[in-house]
Amino acid sequence: MKDLYKKAKRLVIAIIGFTVLLIGVLMIATPGPSILVIPLGLAILATEFIWARRLLNNVRGPLQDKALRPFRWFKRRFL
């Protein structure tokens, strides 16, 4: 019974994650915040799949560095 529950949970997460990821990919060609929706889909998939967690970490690392760069500059300069 527990095995069936785990498989059902994994299937639901996969369906939701891939749906959000597909919507994000479609937003690349249409107006929309694809840069936010694609990582959200990967984050949903990363709760159950290791490949999605690795991909999310590869995407998140460089973006996080670029986003925090102005704050680091401010901290070095004024604090």
Order of alpha helices (4+ residues) and beta strands (2+ residues): alpha-alpha-alpha
